[in-house]
Amino acid sequence: QVQVVESGGGLVQTGGSLRLSCVVSGNTDIINAIGWYRQAPGKQRELVALISSDQINYGDSVKGRFTISGDNDKNTVYLEMNNLKLEDTAVFYCNGVGVVPGPGYDYWGRGTQVTVSS
């Protein structure tokens, strides 16, 4: 029904920048929010940023450094990451929140690795 594919990860030095992209395809009409999450080794997956038609939210650790935005024509959500820190190293996942097969159904991508080095 819905496919979610992330791209843009890589290796960057501290203080550097990366832009991640999340392309959502298929029955996109059932998606009402897109979020970026990350999971570092040994840690739980955490919310990085979330965008919907009426709100944008950020995790406390990325406020002021990361920006989420969307291009409806391209069915793409971006995560602009600036001033990257060592602790930002993680696999970043894109998540589409849908209403089918039920409210709040999650569509996950496979993730893209972000590695920040000193």
C-alpha positions as CSV (number, residue, x, y, z in Angstrom):
1,Q,0.0,0.0,0.0
2,V,2.7,2.5,1.0
3,Q,6.4,2.4,0.5
4,V,8.8,4.5,2.5
5,V,12.4,4.9,1.3
6,E,15.1,7.0,3.0
7,S,18.3,8.3,1.5
8,G,21.1,10.8,2.2
9,G,22.9,9.3,5.1
10,G,26.7,9.1,5.3
11,L,29.8,10.0,7.2
12,V,30.3,13.6,8.3
13,Q,32.6,15.4,10.7
14,T,31.3,17.1,13.8
15,G,29.8,20.5,13.0
16,G,29.0,19.4,9.5
17,S,25.6,19.0,7.8
18,L,23.6,16.4,6.0
19,R,20.2,16.4,4.3
20,L,18.1,13.2,4.5
21,S,15.3,12.5,2.1
22,C,12.2,10.3,2.6
23,V,10.2,9.4,-0.4
24,V,6.7,8.1,0.2
25,S,5.0,6.2,-2.6
26,G,1.9,4.1,-3.2
27,N,-1.4,5.1,-1.6
28,T,-0.1,8.3,-0.1
29,D,-3.6,9.6,0.5
30,I,-3.8,7.5,3.7
31,I,-0.7,9.1,5.2
32,N,-1.4,12.0,7.6
33,A,2.0,12.6,9.1
34,I,5.6,11.8,8.4
35,G,8.3,11.5,11.1
36,W,12.0,10.9,11.3
37,Y,13.2,8.7,14.1
38,R,16.7,7.5,15.0
39,Q,18.2,4.6,16.8
40,A,21.7,4.5,18.1
41,P,23.4,1.2,19.1
42,G,22.1,0.0,22.4
43,K,19.5,2.7,22.6
44,Q,15.8,2.9,22.0
45,R,14.4,4.4,18.8
46,E,13.6,8.1,19.4
47,L,11.6,10.8,17.7
48,V,13.7,13.3,15.8
49,A,11.0,15.4,14.0
50,L,7.5,15.0,12.9
51,I,5.5,16.9,10.3
52,S,1.8,17.0,9.5
53,S,-0.6,19.4,7.8
54,D,-0.9,21.5,10.9
55,Q,2.1,21.0,13.1
56,I,5.9,20.3,13.3
57,N,7.5,18.8,16.3
58,Y,11.1,18.2,17.2
59,G,12.9,16.1,19.8
60,D,14.6,18.2,22.4
61,S,18.1,17.1,21.4
62,V,17.8,18.4,17.9
63,K,15.8,21.6,18.3
64,G,17.6,24.5,16.7
65,R,19.9,22.2,14.7
66,F,17.5,20.1,12.5
67,T,14.7,21.2,10.2
68,I,12.0,19.0,8.8
69,S,10.2,20.1,5.6
70,G,8.0,18.6,3.0
71,D,7.5,18.8,-0.8
72,N,4.0,17.5,-1.5
73,D,4.6,17.5,-5.3
74,K,7.5,15.1,-4.8
75,N,5.9,13.1,-1.9
76,T,9.2,13.8,-0.1
77,V,10.0,14.9,3.4
78,Y,13.5,16.2,4.1
79,L,15.5,16.4,7.3
80,E,18.1,19.1,7.2
81,M,20.7,18.4,9.9
82,N,23.2,21.1,10.9
83,N,25.9,21.3,13.5
84,L,26.0,17.6,13.8
85,K,27.4,16.0,17.0
86,L,29.0,12.7,17.8
87,E,25.8,11.7,19.6
88,D,23.8,12.1,16.4
89,T,25.3,9.0,15.1
90,A,22.5,6.5,14.5
91,V,20.3,4.8,11.9
92,F,17.7,7.3,10.8
93,Y,14.3,5.9,9.9
94,C,11.4,7.6,8.2
95,N,7.9,6.8,9.4
96,G,4.6,7.4,7.7
97,V,1.6,7.5,10.0
98,G,-1.5,6.2,8.1
99,V,-5.2,5.7,8.7
100,V,-5.3,2.3,6.9
101,P,-5.5,-0.5,7.9
102,G,-6.3,1.4,11.1
103,P,-5.7,4.8,12.8
104,G,-2.0,5.4,13.6
105,Y,-0.7,2.5,11.5
106,D,3.0,2.9,11.0
107,Y,4.8,2.5,7.7
108,W,8.6,2.3,8.2
109,G,11.5,2.6,5.8
110,R,14.6,0.5,6.2
111,G,16.7,3.4,7.5
112,T,19.8,5.2,6.5
113,Q,23.0,5.4,8.5
114,V,24.4,8.7,9.7
115,T,27.8,8.6,11.3
116,V,29.4,11.7,12.8
117,S,33.2,11.5,13.4
118,S,35.5,13.8,15.3
